Amino acid sequence: MKTILGLVAAMLLSTSAIAAPPTVTPPTVTPTTVTPTTAKAGAPLPVHIGGRVERTADGYKRQWPGTYFEAAFRGRSALLRIGQGDVILRVSVDGALAAKLVKPKPGLYRVAGLSKGPHTIRADVASESQSAPTVFGGFYAGPETRALPAPTRTRQIDFIGDSHTVGYGNTSARRDCTQAEVWATTDTAQAMPALTARRYGADYQVNAISGRGIVRNYDGMTADTMPTAYPFTLFDKASRYADPAWRPSLFVIALGTNDFTTPLHPGEPWKTRDALHADYEQHYVDFVKRLRARDRHAHVVLWATDMANGEIASEVGKVAARLKAEGERNVAFVPVTGLAFTGCHAHPSTADDARITTALSTYIDAHPEIWMRK
């Protein structure tokens, strides 16, 4: 009996040993790295640019927020050149963030740790550059890298606005911020324009400046208003922006926060709030008509929060109604409510950016003809 039991136990142990799965060591995944290099750059890669740039001997000079640069290649590495100016760059490969470069030193950077196959590379400007432009030097081939055509898209959206469009302090964990913290926590690449454009597979421009309005800047600050600054490539107004390929099917505009969130001061042009309202409405209507002069079929979405006890939304609603009454088609007003404003200085957070995107998409989804270029 003991012998039989012993044989059974031995058989069970033998079967267990055979059935045990072998130990498998997972393959080592090499992380993508973006580091300074002294290597010699190969040939320039064809680049696709989102945003307004001025071509210089050093690369692409830009100042409006949200500029992005894209290229494609086949190979294990690529290089990018960063020029002068304080900037935060988000470098992505194949849609995944590879590095966030904060005030990187000018020079050549190597993107490595890639597989042999095809890749796309993108550099997004996350920071705002009101004080001075910055320069991006382009993408270049690495050893044994073969250039591929740059990414292209057919849909285009022009976002126009103020700090709410820029993404001012939208990644901050608190409202109380220094100016340095505002700069460091502003991420236009995670703000509403980028989210909306990504949703619809569109190229986009973020033509927005924090603190600016239609006729009045924040607290009466002396500086160009958005309608004054908008026509130019850079904020110095040295050259007017002109790109025959930029013909947006949709303008998304939010202006009025800075016109109305602070009281009027002695010496400003408007003696009463009613006078400010009248001037704002007229200039906003004129601005939209100038935008649409090139393409009468473009849709225009005006949006506003419920800040300033509803004054902003009320005025923007009047502008939209007046545009329609004067014969403008494809114009809509989208009020946005329920925002938490937990970013720097009570600005929208990234969660609020997602909520704004959802509100705007309600109109966009209901009008698929936006993307049918006439």
PyMOL commands that set and color helices and strands:
alter all, ss='L'
color gray80, all
select helices_A, chain A and resi 2-19+163-166+179-185+188-190+192-200+218-220+226-229+257-260+273-292+308-325+350-366+368-371
alter helices_A, ss='H'
color red, helices_A
select strands_A, chain A and resi 33-36+48-50+54-56+59-62+68-74+78-82+88-93+96-102+107-112+118-125+134-141+146-148+155-161+202-208+250-254+299-305+331-336
alter strands_A, ss='S'
color yellow, strands_A
deselect
rebuild
show_as cartoon
